[in-house]
Amino acid sequence: MRIFYLFFLLLWISQPVSSQQIQWAHSLIKYSSDLGGKQYGIKRILGKPDVFPTGGYSPNAWSPKNALDGREVIIIGLEKPQTVKQVAIFENLNAGCVTKISLSTDGEKFETVWTRKPDYQTPVFRTTLATDRSYYFGRKRRKVEDIPEVINPGIEHAFLDKAYSQITAVKVELNFALIPGGKQLDAIGVSDSDQPIVAVVNTKPEFDNLTPSLEVFDRFQHITSVCVSNDGSVLYAGTTTDSGLFEIYTFTQNETGNWDHPKIEPQIIEANAYNFVEFADANYLLKGGSTYTKGSNESGFVLFSLANSNYISQGHIKIAAYNNYNDYADASITSDLKVLVMAIETDFSQGGSDLYFAFQKEDGTYGFLQNMGKNINSAAEEFNPQLLSDQKTLLFASDGYSGFGNFDLYVSYRLDDTWKNWSIPVNLGSQINSAEFEGSPHYDEIGQTLYYTTFSENQPVVKSVQIPLSMLKL
């Protein structure tokens, strides 16, 4: 059903929308419940959709307290008065629970403009208080556990009998007993036309012309990450053995241009660690996945210098007051080692794993990690960063923006020298991103080739795609 639904939405996205005036919920005037927190909270319905067009369970959507069998009311404000002919409610779990929509010109007096006719032949869903409390409060940190089955994400397009002028507020009433299972709302939008409002993925049209291909690395079946040295001469691949060990191999290109001549690199492999290479040039190599002790400022990343084909450990990358809720992290670094970019989760995260940066100090360690901001970090997960050599173009994976699957690949651009001002992420398109997981992006600037991991027949695989550098940059 989700595949059919996505296809339907993409058909609508292709239609012209230039004559349609759309506004999204800009402020919250009143609401009946809020679980609170940066994830799942009521503020998640503000702005454009984050979960659609795919729909489904997400920390980037509002999870109402009474979502199993109760009633909820939301009143949202628009940024400016507008004519309203359509109201669209994006229900990313078990759609069909909107019962009444009312409009107001002053935010106080409301006129009912749309109601759902009850179907008395369909029994409403009911649950016990114990189940309800278990569902909502049996949680680990910021994560609701035991979500009921996800079915029927959809958009409630309420087309009104006439156009209403100078509308500033919209009231939406919901009865979650109409449909079984959990419920979430992604966004609320209004329009002055009958053309259905849809979620549009922020991407570039030229990405639709890309043609990814499957990378085959000889006998290796379980490659989890790829990194190409800055001069394009060596490819580092993180692999897993049948016994669960994480190893690192290097590959060089053969006469046909394919990566060949695998060689294990024992000097940079740490036993019982999740070994992977994040950055490599003629002078340094950054390896992740090492064990670290909390409170020691060690980050789990080790810097190696290169001399006569030998890797010489320079020790752990140390960061002031380093803290990470997860056991591992992702990182990228500039060639001069002055700026470190990391994906971690802390008390300062917008949601789950966020993108942070830190500047190198005179003693070679790094200062406090600083969050890159709300433009690039969502209430969901951002990870696998790769900073290109211009120190402005950043690739990463996320499930926090409108996309084509659960985790997609994105690019964002640094807009000033603060490192806190980034452009709205651009999706790399439907040729690269699919309904499957896509992650671990690495762009070879010499070969102008993007490598990334995805799944095929439930197995992790590496794909590559030729992308001109000019297309990838701002």
C-alpha positions in Angstrom: 0.0 0.0 0.0 2.8 2.4 0.8 4.4 1.9 -2.6 1.1 2.6 -4.4 0.6 5.7 -2.2 4.0 7.0 -2.9 3.5 6.5 -6.7 0.2 8.4 -6.4 1.9 11.3 -4.6 4.7 11.5 -7.1 2.3 11.8 -9.9 0.7 14.8 -8.2 4.1 16.3 -7.5 4.8 16.4 -11.3 1.7 18.6 -11.8 2.2 22.4 -12.0 1.6 24.3 -8.7 2.6 27.8 -9.6 -1.0 29.2 -9.4 -1.6 27.7 -6.0 -1.0 29.7 -2.8 -0.1 27.3 0.0 0.7 28.0 3.6 1.7 25.6 6.3 1.0 25.8 10.0 3.1 28.7 11.3 2.2 28.8 15.0 0.3 26.9 17.7 -2.7 28.7 19.2 -4.1 25.8 21.2 -3.8 22.0 21.5 -5.2 19.3 23.7 -2.1 17.2 24.4 1.6 17.1 24.0 4.1 14.4 25.0 6.8 17.1 25.1 10.4 17.0 24.1 12.1 17.7 20.8 10.9 14.4 19.3 7.2 13.5 18.9 6.1 16.9 20.3 3.3 19.1 19.1 5.7 21.6 17.4 6.6 18.8 14.9 3.4 19.7 12.9 4.7 23.2 12.2 6.1 24.0 8.7 6.3 21.7 5.7 6.0 17.9 5.9 9.0 16.1 7.1 7.8 12.5 6.9 5.8 12.6 3.7 5.6 11.6 0.8 6.5 8.2 2.3 4.6 8.5 5.6 5.1 6.1 8.5 6.3 6.3 12.1 8.7 9.1 12.8 10.0 11.3 15.7 9.6 14.2 13.3 5.8 14.0 13.7 3.4 14.8 16.5 2.4 11.8 18.6 -0.9 12.7 20.4 -1.3 11.5 24.0 -4.7 9.9 23.2 -3.7 8.5 19.8 -5.1 5.1 20.4 -8.7 5.8 21.1 -9.2 9.4 22.2 -10.1 12.8 20.8 -7.7 15.7 20.2 -8.1 19.3 19.0 -5.4 21.5 17.4 -5.7 25.2 16.5 -2.9 26.5 14.3 -2.1 30.0 13.1 -1.1 31.0 9.6 1.8 33.4 9.0 -0.5 35.8 7.1 -4.3 36.0 6.2 -5.2 34.0 3.1 -8.2 32.7 1.1 -8.8 29.0 2.0 -10.5 26.6 -0.3 -8.7 23.4 0.9 -7.2 22.1 4.1 -4.8 19.2 4.1 -3.9 17.2 7.2 -0.9 14.8 6.7 -1.6 11.7 8.8 1.5 9.5 8.6 0.0 6.7 10.7 -3.5 5.2 10.2 -5.2 8.0 8.4 -8.9 8.8 8.5 -9.4 10.3 11.9 -10.1 13.9 11.1 -13.7 14.6 12.1 -14.2 18.4 11.8 -12.3 21.5 10.4 -13.2 25.1 11.4 -11.8 28.4 10.1 -11.3 31.8 11.8 -10.4 35.3 10.7 -9.3 36.3 14.2 -8.2 33.2 16.0 -11.2 33.3 18.4 -14.5 32.8 16.5 -14.5 29.7 14.3 -16.9 28.5 11.6 -17.2 24.8 10.9 -16.5 24.3 7.2 -16.0 20.5 6.9 -17.1 17.4 8.8 -16.6 13.7 8.4 -19.9 11.8 8.1 -19.8 8.9 10.7 -20.0 5.4 9.4 -22.1 3.6 12.0 -21.4 0.2 10.5 -17.7 0.5 11.3 -17.0 -0.2 15.1 -14.7 2.2 16.7 -11.4 1.0 18.2 -11.1 1.0 22.0 -8.3 0.2 24.4 -7.7 0.0 28.1 -6.0 2.6 30.2 -3.3 0.1 31.0 -2.5 -0.5 27.4 -2.6 3.2 26.7 -0.1 4.0 29.5 2.1 1.1 28.5 2.2 2.4 24.9 3.1 5.9 25.7 5.1 5.7 28.9 7.0 2.5 28.4 9.7 4.5 26.7 13.4 4.6 26.6 14.9 8.1 26.2 12.9 10.0 23.6 11.8 6.8 21.9 8.3 5.5 22.1 8.4 1.7 22.3 6.1 -1.0 20.9 4.4 1.0 18.2 1.3 -0.8 16.8 1.3 -1.8 13.2 1.8 1.0 10.7 -1.0 1.0 8.1 -2.6 3.5 5.8 -0.6 6.7 5.9 -2.5 9.4 4.0 -3.4 13.0 3.4 -6.9 14.2 4.4 -7.7 16.7 1.6 -10.7 18.6 2.9 -12.1 20.5 -0.2 -14.5 23.2 1.0 -17.8 24.1 -0.7 -16.6 27.7 -1.1 -13.5 29.8 -0.6 -13.2 31.6 2.8 -11.3 34.9 2.8 -8.9 36.4 5.3 -8.4 33.2 7.3 -5.7 33.4 10.0 -6.4 30.2 12.0 -7.5 26.6 11.5 -9.0 24.3 14.0 -8.7 20.5 13.4 -10.6 18.0 15.5 -9.7 14.3 15.5 -11.3 11.1 16.8 -8.6 8.4 17.0 -11.1 5.7 17.9 -12.2 5.6 14.3 -9.0 3.7 13.2 -7.0 1.1 15.3 -3.3 1.5 15.9 -1.0 4.4 16.7 -1.5 7.9 15.1 0.9 10.7 14.2 0.5 14.0 12.3 3.2 15.4 10.1 1.8 18.7 8.9 -1.2 20.9 8.2 -1.5 23.0 5.1 -4.1 25.3 3.5 -4.6 26.3 -0.1 -6.7 28.7 -2.1 -7.5 26.0 -4.8 -8.9 22.5 -5.3 -5.5 21.2 -6.5 -4.5 18.7 -3.9 -1.6 19.8 -1.6 1.2 17.3 -1.6 4.7 16.9 -0.1 7.5 17.9 -2.5 10.9 16.4 -2.0 13.6 19.1 -2.1 15.9 17.8 -4.8 17.6 19.0 -8.1 16.0 17.9 -11.4 19.5 17.0 -12.8 19.8 14.2 -10.1 17.0 12.4 -12.0 19.4 11.7 -14.8 22.0 9.8 -12.7 22.5 6.0 -13.2 23.9 4.2 -10.2 25.7 0.8 -10.6 26.5 -2.0 -8.2 30.2 -2.2 -7.1 31.7 -5.6 -6.9 34.7 -6.1 -4.8 36.1 -9.5 -5.8 35.3 -12.0 -3.1 34.0 -9.5 -0.5 30.3 -9.7 0.3 30.0 -7.7 3.4 31.5 -4.2 2.8 30.0 -1.7 5.3 31.8 1.5 4.4 34.0 3.0 1.6 36.5 5.8 1.7 38.7 7.0 -1.2 41.9 8.8 -0.6 41.9 12.5 -1.6 44.2 11.8 -4.6 41.9 9.1 -5.8 44.5 6.3 -5.8 43.4 4.1 -2.9 40.0 2.9 -1.7 39.6 1.8 1.9 36.8 -0.6 2.5 35.4 -1.7 5.9 34.3 -5.3 5.9 32.9 -7.9 8.2 33.9 -11.5 8.4 31.6 -14.5 9.0 32.9 -14.6 12.5 31.8 -10.9 13.1 35.3 -9.2 12.9 35.5 -5.8 11.4 38.5 -5.5 9.0 39.9 -2.8 6.7 41.2 -3.6 3.2 42.7 -1.3 0.6 42.0 -1.5 -3.1 43.8 0.0 -6.1 42.4 0.3 -9.6 43.3 -2.2 -12.3 43.8 -1.6 -16.0 40.1 -1.5 -16.6 39.5 1.1 -13.9 37.8 -1.2 -11.4 38.9 -1.4 -7.8 41.1 -4.5 -7.4 44.2 -5.9 -5.6 42.7 -6.2 -2.1 45.2 -5.9 0.7 44.4 -6.2 4.4 45.7 -3.4 6.6 46.6 -4.9 10.0 48.3 -1.7 11.2 45.0 0.2 11.4 42.8 -2.6 12.6 42.0 -2.7 16.3 40.7 -6.1 17.7 37.1 -6.2 18.8 36.4 -2.8 17.3 34.1 -1.5 14.5 37.0 -0.6 12.2 36.3 1.9 9.4 38.1 4.7 7.6 36.5 8.2 7.4 39.2 10.3 5.8 42.5 9.6 4.0 45.0 11.8 2.1 48.8 11.7 1.5 49.5 12.7 5.1 46.8 11.4 7.4 44.2 8.8 7.9 41.2 9.0 10.3 39.9 5.7 11.6 36.7 5.2 13.6 35.2 2.6 15.7 37.8 2.3 18.5 36.8 1.7 22.0 37.0 4.7 24.3 36.4 5.6 28.0 33.8 8.1 28.8 35.2 11.1 30.7 38.6 10.8 29.1 37.8 13.2 26.2 38.6 10.4 23.8 36.2 10.2 20.8 36.8 6.7 19.5 38.6 8.0 16.5 42.3 7.5 15.9 44.5 9.7 13.7 47.3 8.0 11.7 50.2 9.7 9.9 51.5 8.0 6.7 55.3 7.5 6.1 56.7 5.1 3.5 53.4 3.2 3.2 53.4 2.8 7.0 50.6 3.9 9.3 51.9 5.5 12.5 49.3 6.1 15.2 49.1 9.7 16.5 46.6 8.6 19.2 43.0 9.2 19.9 41.3 12.4 18.6 40.5 14.2 21.9 37.6 16.6 22.3 36.9 18.8 25.3 34.1 17.4 27.5 33.3 14.8 24.9 30.0 13.0 25.4 27.9 10.7 23.2 24.8 8.7 24.1 25.8 6.1 21.5 28.7 3.7 21.6 30.0 4.9 18.2 30.0 8.0 16.1 30.7 9.2 12.6 33.2 11.8 11.6 34.8 13.8 8.8 37.8 16.1 9.0 39.5 18.8 6.9 42.9 18.1 5.4 44.6 20.6 7.6 42.9 19.0 10.7 41.6 22.3 11.8 37.9 21.4 11.7 36.3 18.1 12.9 32.7 17.3 11.9 30.9 14.6 13.9 27.5 12.8 14.1 26.7 12.1 17.7 23.7 12.4 20.1 23.9 14.7 23.2 21.6 16.8 25.3 22.0 19.6 22.7 20.8 17.4 19.8 17.6 18.4 18.0 16.4 14.8 18.2 18.5 11.7 17.7 22.0 11.8 16.2 22.9 15.3 15.0 25.8 16.9 13.1 28.3 18.9 15.2 31.7 20.6 14.6 34.7 21.4 16.7 37.8 23.5 16.0 41.4 22.3 16.7 43.3 23.9 19.5 47.0 24.8 19.7 47.8 21.5 21.6 46.2 19.4 18.8 43.1 18.5 20.7 39.6 19.9 19.8 37.4 22.3 21.6 33.7 21.8 22.5 31.5 20.2 19.9 28.9 22.7 18.7 25.6 21.8 17.0 25.3 22.8 13.4 21.8 24.1 13.9 18.2 23.4 13.0 18.5 23.9 9.3 20.5 20.8 8.9 19.6 18.8 12.0 16.1 17.4 12.4 14.2 15.7 15.2 15.2 12.3 13.7 18.7 11.1 12.8 21.6 12.7 10.9 24.8 10.7 10.5 27.6 9.6 8.1 28.9 13.1 7.3 31.5 13.7 4.6 32.9 17.2 4.2 34.3 17.9 0.7 37.7 19.7 0.2 36.0 23.1 -0.3 35.0 22.8 3.4 31.5 24.0 2.4 29.8 21.0 0.8 28.6 18.4 3.3 27.1 15.0 2.4 25.2 13.0 5.0 22.4 10.5 5.6 19.1 11.3 7.3 15.6 10.1 7.9 14.4 13.5 9.1 13.3 15.2 5.8 10.9 14.5 3.0 12.5 11.7 1.0 12.0 8.5 -0.9 12.7 5.9 1.9 13.5 5.5 5.5 17.1 6.9 5.3 18.1 9.0 2.3 21.3 10.8 1.2 21.4 14.6 1.3 23.8 17.5 0.6 23.9 20.8 2.4 26.1 23.9 2.1 27.9 26.0 4.7 26.7 29.6 4.3 29.1 31.5 6.5 32.2 31.1 8.7 30.3 30.3 11.9 29.7 26.7 10.8 26.3 27.0 12.3 24.5 28.4 9.2 23.8 25.7 6.7 21.4 25.5 3.7 18.2 23.4 3.7 19.3 19.9 2.8 18.9 18.8 -0.8 17.9 15.2 -1.4 20.1 13.4 -3.9 17.1 12.2 -5.9 15.1 9.0 -6.6 17.8 7.4 -8.7 20.1 7.2 -5.7 17.6 7.1 -2.9 15.0 4.3 -2.7 12.5 2.8 -0.3 15.6 1.0 1.1 18.2 2.3 3.5 20.9 4.5 1.9 23.9 5.6 4.0 27.7 6.0 4.3 28.1 8.4 1.4 31.6 9.1 0.1 32.4 11.3 -2.8 35.7 10.8 -4.7 36.4 14.3 -6.1 39.1 13.0 -8.4 37.0 10.3 -10.0 33.8 12.4 -9.5 32.1 9.3 -8.2 29.8 8.9 -5.3 29.9 5.7 -3.3 27.2 4.7 -0.8 25.7 1.7 0.9 22.2 0.3 0.4 20.5 -3.0 0.6 19.7 -5.6 -2.1 17.8 -8.8 -1.2 18.3 -8.0 2.5 22.1 -7.8 2.0 24.3 -4.7 2.3 25.8 -3.6 -1.0 27.9 -0.8 -2.3 26.7 1.3 -5.2 28.5 4.0 -7.2 27.3 6.8 -9.4 29.1 9.3 -11.6 28.2 12.9 -10.5 30.0 15.9 -11.9 31.5 18.0 -9.1 29.8 21.0 -10.5 26.4 19.3 -10.0 27.1 18.4 -6.4 28.3 21.9 -5.3 26.2 24.9 -4.7 
